[in-house]
């Protein structure tokens, strides 16, 4: 299977995660800091939107809220409960394999939540080839 065929197959899977796919991306330990993590999350989310995938990405959607609202962007006691309704509503999880994704506490919690709910989990090599 070519890399293009693999990407198309993955896109077809996540398009089927209705009503939307929950996109997990690293944040706190991302190289360059949280602003770089936000930009990377937005890049992945934009690519998905461009490919007709309905997506919610907590980093892309809530980083500006944390900054503008002067909320601690690293406080899991704020953000995990805020993201929980989206995890509960999502059709599945897509983990973007960005730098530090394997070390991310938040991603580990998201994976655990989706596994416990029996929802599908897919992994996206980034950037796609």
C-alpha positions as CSV (number, residue, x, y, z in Angstrom):
1,X,0.0,0.0,0.0
2,X,1.3,3.4,-0.9
3,X,1.6,6.2,1.6
4,X,-1.2,8.1,-0.3
5,X,-3.4,5.0,-0.1
6,X,-2.7,4.7,3.6
7,X,-3.6,8.4,4.2
8,X,-6.8,8.0,2.2
9,X,-7.8,5.0,4.2
10,X,-7.2,6.8,7.5
11,X,-9.2,9.8,6.3
12,X,-12.1,7.5,5.4
13,X,-12.0,6.0,8.8
14,X,-12.0,9.3,10.7
15,X,-14.7,10.7,8.4
16,X,-16.8,7.9,9.8
17,X,-16.3,8.9,13.4
18,X,-19.5,10.8,13.7
19,X,-20.6,13.3,14.7
20,X,-16.9,14.3,14.9
21,X,-13.4,13.0,15.6
22,X,-11.5,14.2,18.7
23,X,-8.0,15.2,17.7
24,X,-5.4,14.7,20.4
25,X,-2.1,16.7,20.1
26,X,0.7,17.3,22.6
27,X,0.9,20.6,24.4
28,X,2.8,21.1,27.6
29,X,6.1,19.5,26.6
30,X,6.0,20.5,22.9
31,X,9.3,21.7,21.5
32,X,9.2,25.5,21.3
33,X,6.5,25.8,23.9
34,X,2.7,25.9,24.0
35,X,2.3,28.6,21.3
36,X,4.2,26.3,18.9
37,X,2.0,23.4,20.1
38,X,-1.1,25.5,19.3
39,X,0.1,26.2,15.8
40,X,0.9,22.6,15.2
41,X,-2.5,21.5,16.4
42,X,-4.1,24.1,14.2
43,X,-2.1,22.8,11.2
44,X,-3.3,19.2,11.7
45,X,-6.9,20.3,12.4
46,X,-6.9,22.5,9.2
47,X,-5.6,19.6,7.2
48,X,-8.4,17.4,8.5
49,X,-11.0,20.1,7.7
50,X,-9.6,20.5,4.2
51,X,-10.2,16.8,3.8
52,X,-13.8,16.9,4.9
53,X,-13.2,15.6,8.5
54,X,-15.3,17.1,11.3
55,X,-12.9,17.6,14.1
56,X,-12.6,19.0,17.6
57,X,-9.1,19.6,18.9
58,X,-8.8,20.7,22.5
59,X,-5.5,22.4,22.0
60,X,-6.6,24.3,18.9
61,X,-10.0,25.2,20.4
62,X,-9.0,26.1,24.0
63,X,-5.5,27.5,23.9
64,X,-6.8,30.9,22.9
65,X,-9.3,30.8,25.7
66,X,-6.6,30.0,28.3
67,X,-4.4,32.8,27.1
68,X,-7.2,35.4,26.7
69,X,-8.9,34.4,29.9
70,X,-5.7,34.3,31.9
71,X,-6.4,30.6,32.8
72,X,-3.5,28.2,33.6
73,X,-3.0,26.4,30.3
74,X,-1.2,23.6,32.1
75,X,-3.8,22.8,34.8
76,X,-5.4,19.4,34.0
77,X,-8.0,20.1,36.7
78,X,-9.4,22.8,34.4
79,X,-9.0,21.3,31.0
80,X,-9.7,17.6,31.4
81,X,-13.2,18.3,32.8
82,X,-13.8,21.0,30.1
83,X,-12.8,18.5,27.4
84,X,-14.8,15.5,28.9
85,X,-18.1,16.4,27.1
86,X,-16.3,16.4,23.8
87,X,-14.7,13.1,24.5
88,X,-18.1,11.7,25.5
89,X,-19.7,13.0,22.3
90,X,-16.9,12.2,19.8
91,X,-17.2,9.2,17.5
92,X,-13.5,8.4,18.0
93,X,-10.0,9.6,18.8
94,X,-7.3,10.6,16.3
95,X,-3.9,11.0,17.9
96,X,-1.5,13.1,15.9
97,X,2.0,11.8,16.2
98,X,3.7,15.1,16.7
99,X,6.9,15.5,18.8
100,X,6.4,14.5,22.4
101,X,3.0,12.9,21.8
102,X,4.2,9.7,23.6
103,X,5.2,11.7,26.7
104,X,1.9,13.6,26.9
105,X,-0.1,13.1,30.1
106,X,-3.2,14.6,28.4
107,X,-3.0,12.3,25.4
108,X,-2.5,9.3,27.7
109,X,-5.7,10.3,29.6
110,X,-7.6,10.8,26.3
111,X,-6.5,7.4,25.0
112,X,-7.6,5.8,28.3
113,X,-11.0,7.5,28.1
114,X,-11.6,6.4,24.6
115,X,-10.4,2.8,25.3
116,X,-12.7,2.6,28.3
117,X,-15.6,3.9,26.2
118,X,-14.9,1.3,23.5
119,X,-14.5,4.0,20.9
120,X,-12.1,3.7,17.9
121,X,-8.6,5.2,18.1
122,X,-6.5,6.0,15.1
123,X,-3.0,7.4,14.8
124,X,-1.8,10.0,12.3
125,X,1.8,10.3,11.3
126,X,2.5,13.9,10.8
127,X,3.1,15.4,8.4
128,X,1.3,13.0,6.2
129,X,3.3,11.9,3.2
